[in-house]
Amino acid sequence: MTGTVEYVYCVVPATFVLSNAPRGIDRAPVRSIVRADVAALVTAVDADEYSGDAPSERMADPEWLTPRAVAHDAVITWAADRGAVVPFSMWAMFSDERAVSEMLDDRHDEFRAMLDRVSGARELCVRISADQAALANAAEQMDDRLGELERQADVASPGQAYLLRRKLTELRRSATRDAGSRIAELAHAALSDRSRESVARGGSVSNEAGVLLDGAYLVDNEHYDSFRSALTELIATYGRAGLSFDFTGPWPPYHFVRGR
């Protein structure tokens, strides 16, 4: 190599043990640069290939990008499985070890606060989805007025039954419309109660049709079973209406700390 730059994956406590670390970008070894009580996990990469605009010019090439993205994620995930971590986005590079050390010095208090924030916890993600049929089923399940109107219409005179069924149609439409946001609020509240911190995006924010809740939860390790129990209760309550629940993790705490 004609020269190298330092590729930074994440920041960890200075006491982090680096043995058995996975290989990093381009199968290069991962090492740590320690300053005070924090450290950066880094890899030396070819300056010609990774400096300046070189990475962005090759981002559209999946054969080039994919193994590097996998390596980046593997290092951060491996570190997160072993303790607190502040993950960096891809392509956080510094000219040399001195530049990394200066970055750690300049941002020491920030990194220390973020590491303390996520220490002893893991990020778990829950996504709830539903089509209109599932929301209609959920609305019937959640709104007692629908069943009561149905029963009244069944025993009413023809004239009354007609009016009651028209009212039922309108109520069912509004209840279905409101069911998604109500379920999202109830589910997010239940999961947040078992979490240290939480972040939720509604379907209108995620721009994905049918997504009611896209939530990330920072859960204390000792509360993991409690969190899963709350999720199991939600699935038992709304799953039979046809709602879909996707549970993933643990992940590095991307939604709660970010190095760069």
Secondary structure by P-SEA (a helix, b strand, c coil): ccbbbbbbcccccccccccccccccccbbbbbbbcccccccccccccccccccccccccccccccaaaaaaaaaaaaaaaacccccccccccccccaaaaaaaaaaaaaaaaaaaaacccbbbbbbbbbbcaaaaaaaaaaccaaaaaaaaaaaaccaaaaaaaaaaaaaaaaaaaaaaaaaaaaaaaaaaaaaccccccccccccccccccccccccccccaaaaaaaaaaaaaaaccccbbbbbbbcccccccccccc
